[in-house]
Amino acid sequence: MKKKVKKNDHGRGFKRTQKQWENSFADHVGKFIDRLHVDDLLMIGLAIQGVRVTQRLEGAFIGPVGLKLAQSSNLPAGAAGLVLLGGLGLLSVVSYVPGVKPPVSGEGENIVCPPGYWAVESPLESGNFICILKPGGLY
């Protein structure tokens, strides 16, 4: 005859002993950690980065949405996701759109970029230097 294994008693409702509360909390935390994946940690990190860059709580949605779009097999959606991640400073994107480049002073190798930007030689024009955003350079 098989012996019945006694299940850990967590009690019912809010009338529990201290030991039952501790067991219940430990089991719930253990299940949470067991089910946690690297993708979940990446989403949490992107949410934190979104809040840091936008300095608003609503920015927490930008990173995870951008990652999901970038992982999609649809080309326009993937491009939109990369743009969102680039806006968070996670990609070092060179901007060639007029009016988007940061204000700079100097010519050639004597270029002075604002804080949060690097001066690099333009891949399109040799001898011409441009400013690109440092990863995470806007916060």
Backbone as JSON Lines, residues from 0, in Angstrom:
{"i":0,"aa":"M","n":[0.83,-1.17,0.0],"ca":[0.0,0.0,0.0],"c":[0.88,1.25,0.0]}
{"i":1,"aa":"K","n":[0.55,2.18,-0.89],"ca":[1.34,3.41,-0.97],"c":[1.03,4.34,0.18]}
{"i":2,"aa":"K","n":[2.09,4.99,0.62],"ca":[1.94,5.93,1.69],"c":[1.56,7.3,1.11]}
{"i":3,"aa":"K","n":[0.58,7.96,1.68],"ca":[0.16,9.27,1.2],"c":[1.2,10.3,1.62]}
{"i":4,"aa":"V","n":[1.58,11.13,0.64],"ca":[2.51,12.21,0.93],"c":[1.71,13.4,1.42]}
{"i":5,"aa":"K","n":[2.06,13.9,2.58],"ca":[1.33,15.03,3.13],"c":[1.72,16.29,2.36]}
{"i":6,"aa":"K","n":[0.73,16.96,1.83],"ca":[0.95,18.21,1.1],"c":[1.2,19.32,2.11]}
{"i":7,"aa":"N","n":[2.06,20.23,1.73],"ca":[2.38,21.35,2.6],"c":[1.14,22.19,2.81]}
{"i":8,"aa":"D","n":[0.71,22.3,4.05],"ca":[-0.53,23.03,4.36],"c":[-0.23,24.52,4.48]}
{"i":9,"aa":"H","n":[-0.86,25.28,3.59],"ca":[-0.67,26.73,3.62],"c":[-1.8,27.43,4.34]}
{"i":10,"aa":"G","n":[-2.79,26.69,4.72],"ca":[-3.93,27.31,5.38],"c":[-4.88,27.91,4.36]}
{"i":11,"aa":"R","n":[-5.96,28.44,4.83],"ca":[-6.98,29.02,3.96],"c":[-7.24,30.46,4.39]}
{"i":12,"aa":"G","n":[-7.43,31.32,3.41],"ca":[-7.81,32.7,3.69],"c":[-6.73,33.46,4.43]}
{"i":13,"aa":"F","n":[-7.19,34.39,5.27],"ca":[-6.25,35.23,6.0],"c":[-6.0,34.74,7.42]}
{"i":14,"aa":"K","n":[-6.64,33.66,7.8],"ca":[-6.43,33.12,9.15],"c":[-5.4,32.0,9.06]}
{"i":15,"aa":"R","n":[-4.15,32.39,9.11],"ca":[-3.04,31.43,9.03],"c":[-2.06,31.72,10.16]}
{"i":16,"aa":"T","n":[-1.27,30.7,10.45],"ca":[-0.21,30.91,11.42],"c":[0.99,31.54,10.7]}
{"i":17,"aa":"Q","n":[1.93,32.01,11.47],"ca":[3.13,32.61,10.89],"c":[3.87,31.63,9.99]}
{"i":18,"aa":"K","n":[3.97,30.39,10.44],"ca":[4.66,29.35,9.67],"c":[3.93,29.08,8.35]}
{"i":19,"aa":"Q","n":[2.61,29.07,8.35],"ca":[1.85,28.86,7.11],"c":[2.06,30.02,6.14]}
{"i":20,"aa":"W","n":[2.09,31.24,6.65],"ca":[2.36,32.39,5.77],"c":[3.75,32.29,5.15]}
{"i":21,"aa":"E","n":[4.74,31.92,5.95],"ca":[6.1,31.8,5.43],"c":[6.2,30.71,4.37]}
{"i":22,"aa":"N","n":[5.56,29.56,4.6],"ca":[5.58,28.48,3.61],"c":[4.89,28.9,2.32]}
{"i":23,"aa":"S","n":[3.76,29.58,2.45],"ca":[3.02,30.02,1.26],"c":[3.86,31.01,0.46]}
{"i":24,"aa":"F","n":[4.46,31.98,1.14],"ca":[5.29,32.99,0.46],"c":[6.5,32.33,-0.21]}
{"i":25,"aa":"A","n":[7.15,31.4,0.49],"ca":[8.32,30.73,-0.08],"c":[7.95,29.91,-1.31]}
{"i":26,"aa":"D","n":[6.82,29.24,-1.27],"ca":[6.38,28.45,-2.43],"c":[6.06,29.35,-3.63]}
{"i":27,"aa":"H","n":[5.39,30.48,-3.38],"ca":[5.04,31.38,-4.47],"c":[6.29,32.0,-5.1]}
{"i":28,"aa":"V","n":[7.23,32.41,-4.29],"ca":[8.48,32.98,-4.81],"c":[9.26,31.92,-5.58]}
{"i":29,"aa":"G","n":[9.29,30.7,-5.06],"ca":[9.98,29.62,-5.75],"c":[9.38,29.33,-7.11]}
{"i":30,"aa":"K","n":[8.05,29.31,-7.2],"ca":[7.39,29.09,-8.49],"c":[7.69,30.23,-9.46]}
{"i":31,"aa":"F","n":[7.7,31.46,-8.96],"ca":[8.0,32.62,-9.81],"c":[9.41,32.51,-10.39]}
{"i":32,"aa":"I","n":[10.37,32.17,-9.56],"ca":[11.75,32.07,-10.02],"c":[11.92,30.9,-10.98]}
{"i":33,"aa":"D","n":[11.23,29.79,-10.73],"ca":[11.32,28.63,-11.62],"c":[10.78,28.94,-13.01]}
{"i":34,"aa":"R","n":[9.77,29.78,-13.1],"ca":[9.13,30.08,-14.38],"c":[9.75,31.3,-15.08]}
{"i":35,"aa":"L","n":[10.71,31.93,-14.46],"ca":[11.34,33.13,-15.02],"c":[12.33,32.74,-16.13]}
{"i":36,"aa":"H","n":[12.25,33.42,-17.26],"ca":[13.13,33.14,-18.4],"c":[14.0,34.36,-18.68]}
{"i":37,"aa":"V","n":[14.99,34.17,-19.53],"ca":[15.89,35.26,-19.92],"c":[15.11,36.34,-20.66]}
{"i":38,"aa":"D","n":[14.13,35.93,-21.45],"ca":[13.31,36.91,-22.18],"c":[12.57,37.83,-21.21]}
{"i":39,"aa":"D","n":[12.11,37.28,-20.1],"ca":[11.41,38.1,-19.11],"c":[12.35,39.12,-18.49]}
{"i":40,"aa":"L","n":[13.57,38.69,-18.18],"ca":[14.55,39.62,-17.62],"c":[14.92,40.71,-18.63]}
{"i":41,"aa":"L","n":[15.01,40.34,-19.91],"ca":[15.3,41.32,-20.95],"c":[14.18,42.34,-21.06]}
{"i":42,"aa":"M","n":[12.94,41.88,-20.98],"ca":[11.79,42.79,-21.03],"c":[11.8,43.75,-19.84]}
{"i":43,"aa":"I","n":[12.13,43.25,-18.67],"ca":[12.2,44.11,-17.48],"c":[13.29,45.15,-17.65]}
{"i":44,"aa":"G","n":[14.45,44.73,-18.16],"ca":[15.54,45.68,-18.39],"c":[15.18,46.74,-19.42]}
{"i":45,"aa":"L","n":[14.49,46.34,-20.48],"ca":[14.07,47.31,-21.5],"c":[13.03,48.27,-20.96]}
{"i":46,"aa":"A","n":[12.16,47.79,-20.1],"ca":[11.17,48.67,-19.48],"c":[11.85,49.71,-18.6]}
{"i":47,"aa":"I","n":[12.84,49.27,-17.84],"ca":[13.59,50.21,-16.98],"c":[14.33,51.23,-17.84]}
{"i":48,"aa":"Q","n":[14.94,50.78,-18.94],"ca":[15.65,51.7,-19.84],"c":[14.68,52.7,-20.46]}
{"i":49,"aa":"G","n":[13.48,52.26,-20.8],"ca":[12.48,53.17,-21.36],"c":[12.08,54.25,-20.38]}
{"i":50,"aa":"V","n":[11.95,53.89,-19.11],"ca":[11.61,54.88,-18.09],"c":[12.77,55.85,-17.89]}
{"i":51,"aa":"R","n":[14.0,55.34,-17.92],"ca":[15.17,56.21,-17.72],"c":[15.33,57.21,-18.86]}
{"i":52,"aa":"V","n":[15.09,56.77,-20.09],"ca":[15.28,57.66,-21.23],"c":[14.17,58.7,-21.32]}
{"i":53,"aa":"T","n":[12.92,58.27,-21.18],"ca":[11.8,59.2,-21.32],"c":[11.52,59.98,-20.05]}
{"i":54,"aa":"Q","n":[12.01,59.5,-18.93],"ca":[11.79,60.09,-17.62],"c":[10.3,60.18,-17.3]}
{"i":55,"aa":"R","n":[9.54,59.22,-17.81],"ca":[8.11,59.09,-17.53],"c":[7.8,57.62,-17.37]}
{"i":56,"aa":"L","n":[6.81,57.32,-16.56],"ca":[6.44,55.93,-16.32],"c":[5.9,55.26,-17.58]}
{"i":57,"aa":"E","n":[5.27,56.05,-18.45],"ca":[4.73,55.5,-19.69],"c":[5.82,54.97,-20.61]}
{"i":58,"aa":"G","n":[7.06,55.39,-20.41],"ca":[8.17,54.94,-21.22],"c":[8.51,53.47,-21.02]}
{"i":59,"aa":"A","n":[7.92,52.86,-20.0],"ca":[8.19,51.44,-19.74],"c":[7.65,50.54,-20.84]}
{"i":60,"aa":"F","n":[6.73,51.04,-21.66],"ca":[6.16,50.24,-22.73],"c":[7.0,50.27,-24.0]}
{"i":61,"aa":"I","n":[7.86,51.26,-24.15],"ca":[8.61,51.44,-25.4],"c":[9.56,50.28,-25.66]}
{"i":62,"aa":"G","n":[10.37,49.91,-24.68],"ca":[11.36,48.85,-24.86],"c":[10.77,47.49,-25.18]}
{"i":63,"aa":"P","n":[9.83,46.99,-24.36],"ca":[9.24,45.69,-24.68],"c":[8.5,45.66,-26.01]}
{"i":64,"aa":"V","n":[7.78,46.73,-26.34],"ca":[7.08,46.78,-27.63],"c":[8.09,46.79,-28.77]}
{"i":65,"aa":"G","n":[9.16,47.57,-28.61],"ca":[10.2,47.61,-29.64],"c":[10.86,46.26,-29.85]}
{"i":66,"aa":"L","n":[11.11,45.54,-28.76],"ca":[11.72,44.21,-28.89],"c":[10.79,43.24,-29.59]}
{"i":67,"aa":"K","n":[9.51,43.23,-29.22],"ca":[8.55,42.34,-29.88],"c":[8.43,42.66,-31.37]}
{"i":68,"aa":"L","n":[8.42,43.95,-31.71],"ca":[8.37,44.33,-33.12],"c":[9.64,43.92,-33.85]}
{"i":69,"aa":"A","n":[10.79,44.11,-33.22],"ca":[12.05,43.76,-33.86],"c":[12.18,42.25,-34.06]}
{"i":70,"aa":"Q","n":[11.54,41.45,-33.23],"ca":[11.61,40.0,-33.35],"c":[10.6,39.45,-34.36]}
{"i":71,"aa":"S","n":[9.7,40.29,-34.86],"ca":[8.68,39.79,-35.79],"c":[9.3,39.49,-37.15]}
{"i":72,"aa":"S","n":[8.64,38.64,-37.91],"ca":[9.14,38.27,-39.23],"c":[8.68,39.25,-40.3]}
{"i":73,"aa":"N","n":[7.85,40.19,-39.95],"ca":[7.38,41.2,-40.88],"c":[8.44,42.31,-40.99]}
{"i":74,"aa":"L","n":[8.9,42.61,-42.19],"ca":[9.99,43.57,-42.39],"c":[9.67,44.97,-41.88]}
{"i":75,"aa":"P","n":[8.51,45.57,-42.23],"ca":[8.22,46.91,-41.7],"c":[8.09,46.93,-40.17]}
{"i":76,"aa":"A","n":[7.5,45.89,-39.6],"ca":[7.37,45.84,-38.14],"c":[8.75,45.69,-37.49]}
{"i":77,"aa":"G","n":[9.62,44.88,-38.08],"ca":[10.97,44.72,-37.56],"c":[11.76,46.02,-37.62]}
{"i":78,"aa":"A","n":[11.58,46.76,-38.71],"ca":[12.26,48.06,-38.84],"c":[11.75,49.04,-37.8]}
{"i":79,"aa":"A","n":[10.44,49.04,-37.56],"ca":[9.87,49.93,-36.55],"c":[10.4,49.57,-35.16]}
{"i":80,"aa":"G","n":[10.54,48.27,-34.89],"ca":[11.08,47.85,-33.6],"c":[12.52,48.28,-33.41]}
{"i":81,"aa":"L","n":[13.32,48.19,-34.49],"ca":[14.71,48.64,-34.39],"c":[14.79,50.15,-34.17]}
{"i":82,"aa":"V","n":[13.89,50.89,-34.77],"ca":[13.87,52.34,-34.56],"c":[13.52,52.65,-33.11]}
{"i":83,"aa":"L","n":[12.57,51.93,-32.54],"ca":[12.22,52.15,-31.13],"c":[13.4,51.81,-30.21]}
{"i":84,"aa":"L","n":[14.07,50.69,-30.48],"ca":[15.22,50.33,-29.65],"c":[16.37,51.32,-29.86]}
{"i":85,"aa":"G","n":[16.52,51.81,-31.06],"ca":[17.54,52.82,-31.32],"c":[17.25,54.11,-30.59]}
{"i":86,"aa":"G","n":[15.97,54.45,-30.47],"ca":[15.59,55.65,-29.74],"c":[15.9,55.55,-28.26]}
{"i":87,"aa":"L","n":[15.97,54.34,-27.75],"ca":[16.33,54.16,-26.34],"c":[17.84,54.23,-26.12]}
{"i":88,"aa":"G","n":[18.6,54.36,-27.2],"ca":[20.05,54.42,-27.07],"c":[20.7,53.06,-27.04]}
{"i":89,"aa":"L","n":[19.96,52.01,-27.4],"ca":[20.51,50.66,-27.38],"c":[21.26,50.34,-28.65]}
{"i":90,"aa":"L","n":[21.0,51.08,-29.7],"ca":[21.71,50.91,-30.96],"c":[22.44,52.2,-31.27]}
{"i":91,"aa":"S","n":[23.62,52.08,-31.78],"ca":[24.36,53.28,-32.17],"c":[23.98,53.59,-33.62]}
{"i":92,"aa":"V","n":[22.96,54.4,-33.77],"ca":[22.4,54.7,-35.09],"c":[22.95,56.04,-35.58]}
{"i":93,"aa":"V","n":[23.49,56.05,-36.79],"ca":[23.97,57.28,-37.4],"c":[22.8,57.94,-38.09]}
{"i":94,"aa":"S","n":[22.55,59.17,-37.77],"ca":[21.4,59.88,-38.33],"c":[21.85,60.74,-39.51]}
{"i":95,"aa":"Y","n":[21.27,60.49,-40.68],"ca":[21.56,61.3,-41.85],"c":[20.35,62.15,-42.24]}
{"i":96,"aa":"V","n":[19.32,62.19,-41.41],"ca":[18.13,62.97,-41.71],"c":[18.44,64.43,-41.39]}
{"i":97,"aa":"P","n":[18.18,65.35,-42.33],"ca":[18.45,66.77,-42.06],"c":[17.63,67.26,-40.87]}
{"i":98,"aa":"G","n":[18.26,68.06,-40.04],"ca":[17.59,68.62,-38.88],"c":[17.62,67.75,-37.66]}
{"i":99,"aa":"V","n":[18.09,66.5,-37.78],"ca":[18.13,65.59,-36.64],"c":[19.51,65.57,-36.01]}
{"i":100,"aa":"K","n":[20.53,65.92,-36.77],"ca":[21.9,65.89,-36.24],"c":[22.04,66.9,-35.12]}
{"i":101,"aa":"P","n":[22.83,66.58,-34.11],"ca":[23.02,67.51,-33.0],"c":[23.85,68.7,-33.45]}
{"i":102,"aa":"P","n":[23.69,69.84,-32.77],"ca":[24.5,71.0,-33.13],"c":[25.97,70.74,-32.79]}
{"i":103,"aa":"V","n":[26.85,71.03,-33.72],"ca":[28.28,70.8,-33.52],"c":[29.03,72.07,-33.86]}
{"i":104,"aa":"S","n":[30.23,72.15,-33.36],"ca":[31.1,73.27,-33.72],"c":[32.44,72.69,-34.15]}
{"i":105,"aa":"G","n":[33.1,73.33,-35.06],"ca":[34.39,72.89,-35.56],"c":[34.27,72.24,-36.91]}
{"i":106,"aa":"E","n":[35.4,72.04,-37.55],"ca":[35.46,71.43,-38.88],"c":[36.42,70.26,-38.84]}
{"i":107,"aa":"G","n":[36.17,69.24,-39.66],"ca":[37.1,68.12,-39.8],"c":[37.31,67.4,-38.49]}
{"i":108,"aa":"E","n":[38.59,67.19,-38.15],"ca":[38.92,66.46,-36.92],"c":[38.71,67.29,-35.68]}
{"i":109,"aa":"N","n":[38.5,68.58,-35.8],"ca":[38.32,69.47,-34.65],"c":[36.86,69.61,-34.24]}
{"i":110,"aa":"I","n":[36.02,68.69,-34.66],"ca":[34.6,68.76,-34.35],"c":[34.38,68.57,-32.85]}
{"i":111,"aa":"V","n":[33.45,69.32,-32.29],"ca":[33.09,69.21,-30.87],"c":[31.63,68.81,-30.8]}
{"i":112,"aa":"C","n":[31.38,67.63,-30.23],"ca":[30.01,67.12,-30.12],"c":[29.45,67.43,-28.74]}
{"i":113,"aa":"P","n":[28.13,67.54,-28.63],"ca":[27.52,67.76,-27.31],"c":[27.66,66.52,-26.43]}
{"i":114,"aa":"P","n":[27.43,66.65,-25.12],"ca":[27.52,65.5,-24.23],"c":[26.56,64.38,-24.66]}
{"i":115,"aa":"G","n":[27.03,63.15,-24.59],"ca":[26.23,62.01,-24.98],"c":[26.43,61.59,-26.42]}
{"i":116,"aa":"Y","n":[27.34,62.25,-27.16],"ca":[27.6,61.92,-28.56],"c":[29.08,61.69,-28.77]}
{"i":117,"aa":"W","n":[29.42,60.85,-29.76],"ca":[30.8,60.61,-30.17],"c":[31.03,61.25,-31.52]}
{"i":118,"aa":"A","n":[32.23,61.73,-31.75],"ca":[32.62,62.22,-33.07],"c":[33.3,61.06,-33.82]}
{"i":119,"aa":"V","n":[32.73,60.71,-34.98],"ca":[33.28,59.63,-35.79],"c":[33.34,60.1,-37.23]}
{"i":120,"aa":"E","n":[34.22,59.46,-38.01],"ca":[34.33,59.81,-39.41],"c":[33.12,59.27,-40.17]}
{"i":121,"aa":"S","n":[32.55,60.08,-41.02],"ca":[31.36,59.69,-41.77],"c":[31.7,58.56,-42.74]}
{"i":122,"aa":"P","n":[30.87,57.51,-42.78],"ca":[31.13,56.42,-43.73],"c":[30.8,56.83,-45.17]}
{"i":123,"aa":"L","n":[30.05,57.91,-45.34],"ca":[29.68,58.35,-46.69],"c":[30.67,59.33,-47.29]}
{"i":124,"aa":"E","n":[31.27,60.17,-46.45],"ca":[32.2,61.18,-46.94],"c":[33.49,61.09,-46.14]}
{"i":125,"aa":"S","n":[34.58,60.71,-46.8],"ca":[35.85,60.6,-46.06],"c":[36.34,62.0,-45.71]}
{"i":126,"aa":"G","n":[36.91,62.12,-44.52],"ca":[37.42,63.4,-44.04],"c":[36.36,64.24,-43.35]}
{"i":127,"aa":"N","n":[35.1,63.84,-43.43],"ca":[34.03,64.57,-42.78],"c":[33.62,63.81,-41.52]}
{"i":128,"aa":"F","n":[33.55,64.5,-40.4],"ca":[33.21,63.87,-39.13],"c":[31.79,64.24,-38.74]}
{"i":129,"aa":"I","n":[31.1,63.28,-38.12],"ca":[29.73,63.5,-37.66],"c":[29.63,63.06,-36.21]}
{"i":130,"aa":"C","n":[28.55,63.45,-35.55],"ca":[28.3,63.05,-34.17],"c":[27.24,61.96,-34.16]}
{"i":131,"aa":"I","n":[27.53,60.85,-33.46],"ca":[26.53,59.8,-33.28],"c":[26.27,59.63,-31.8]}
{"i":132,"aa":"L","n":[25.09,59.17,-31.5],"ca":[24.65,58.99,-30.12],"c":[25.4,57.83,-29.46]}
{"i":133,"aa":"K","n":[25.93,58.07,-28.26],"ca":[26.52,57.0,-27.47],"c":[25.4,56.07,-27.0]}
{"i":134,"aa":"P","n":[25.66,54.78,-26.88],"ca":[24.63,53.89,-26.34],"c":[24.22,54.34,-24.93]}
{"i":135,"aa":"G","n":[22.95,54.66,-24.77],"ca":[22.44,55.14,-23.5],"c":[22.95,56.52,-23.14]}
{"i":136,"aa":"G","n":[23.27,57.34,-24.14],"ca":[23.9,58.62,-23.88],"c":[22.97,59.77,-23.58]}
{"i":137,"aa":"L","n":[21.65,59.59,-23.64],"ca":[20.75,60.71,-23.44],"c":[20.18,60.82,-22.04]}
{"i":138,"aa":"Y","n":[20.56,59.96,-21.13],"ca":[20.02,60.07,-19.78],"c":[21.09,60.4,-18.8]}
